[in-house]
Amino acid sequence: MHGDLSTLRPAFDWRHTPAWCVHAPQVFDGQAFLPDTAVTVRQGRIAAIGPLQAPMNVGLPVWHTAGTVAPGLFDIQVNGGAGRMFNNTPDAPTLRHIGDALARAGTTAWLPTFITDTPERMALAAQAIQAVYGRHGVVGVHFEGPHISVQRRGAHLEQRIHPLSEATLDLLAGLRAHNIPVLLTLAPEMQRPGSIARLCAMGVVVSLGHTAATSAQVNAALAEGATCFTHLFNGMTPMGSREPGVVGAALDSTAWCGVIADGHHVADAVLRIAIRARPRADRTVLVSDAMATTHGPSEFSLYGETIRVVDGKLVNQAGSLAGAHIDLATSVHRLIGQVGIEPEQALRMATHNPAELMGLTDTVGHLRLGMPANLVLFDPQWHLLASMDSSE
């Protein structure tokens, strides 16, 4: 991760300045680059996007940057950060702590991710989401498990994996009744026919992951309404020459695919091939899968086991990968610099694409008039220069 963003400030106090501009050689609006453009902000909202020498900009303080202005990044898979794990303390203070750290690092919208745990702790997580929703960047929730495959569980605790239950359905229905976006990762082969369709009918976004499914089982889940795959290649059956597996079915589909670009979960060359091989290049979502060590200490506890950073990657006591030690801005930098993805596509993967997946394009992932002025500034080498978060 690049630098200490808490020390970077523009030439004026933008948080306490009623109106100001930021000008760059290029502005990414969530869809495309706009050359030589200024973003004007009034009272924390975007008031104009256009030439710097416009009448409404006269007399306003301007922050000139040599790089790129883009919307605040949107991460649909954040387990923790700044020393905290949502699973360990599923409460509102934890969400506020993680969200504020994320905002300083460029992620101004996120889905707190709660991995496999007991129904009682899932209920606590849901209560925390309801308490914080709409603030500190929390725009929904991602339950990753517990309805997954034991065979492909990864770091998830086997004893807490169980079939989809009425308790889960009721909990998710309660969140949806409050119009809170919900992403649920499950293994399709572990569900009864019709279960995914029932989830989709209540507005849950169903993602397939931690699964040992066959391609036929995957295609049946997609037919029921599943629209996403969780961290492609990880926690799923690989592609073979005679059986596509989950990976092959995902690559061949028009569903969304989440990818981790830390260089450990997927080799850069494999990730590059996968992104370019999809029938729709705009259906890939960059995720961090960040854990407590991201902008935090070098180790933490999960399920009573110590997880630590070793050679830049997070491993459990058995030496297996256990989440990621990276944030989304650093992932964008790697995607462009190491993987070789064009900047416009890389930025879409961290802004527009997750917003479209979750049905949130009116509120996050874009720069539009009237939207909250949540902006990130990248330098010409795609390091994050600053994050300007105008939301609470």
Salt bridges, closest charged atoms under 4 A:
ASP13 OD2 - HIS16 ND1 2.82
ASP36 OD1 - HIS23 NE2 2.71
ASP100 OD1 - HIS136 ND1 2.83
ASP117 OD2 - ARG121 NE 3.46
ASP117 OD1 - ARG160 NH1 2.87
GLU144 OE2 - HIS156 NE2 3.50
GLU144 OE2 - HIS210 NE2 2.84
GLU144 OE2 - HIS231 NE2 3.16
GLU158 OE1 - ARG153 NE 3.92
GLU166 OE2 - ARG198 NH1 3.12
ASP262 OD2 - HIS265 ND1 2.84
ASP268 OD2 - ARG334 NH2 2.82
ASP282 OD2 - ARG280 NH2 2.93
GLU299 OE1 - ARG308 NH2 3.37
ASP327 OD2 - HIS295 NE2 2.64
GLU356 OE1 - HIS352 NE2 2.69
ASP379 OD2 - HIS383 ND1 3.56
GLU392 OE2 - ARG135 NH1 3.96
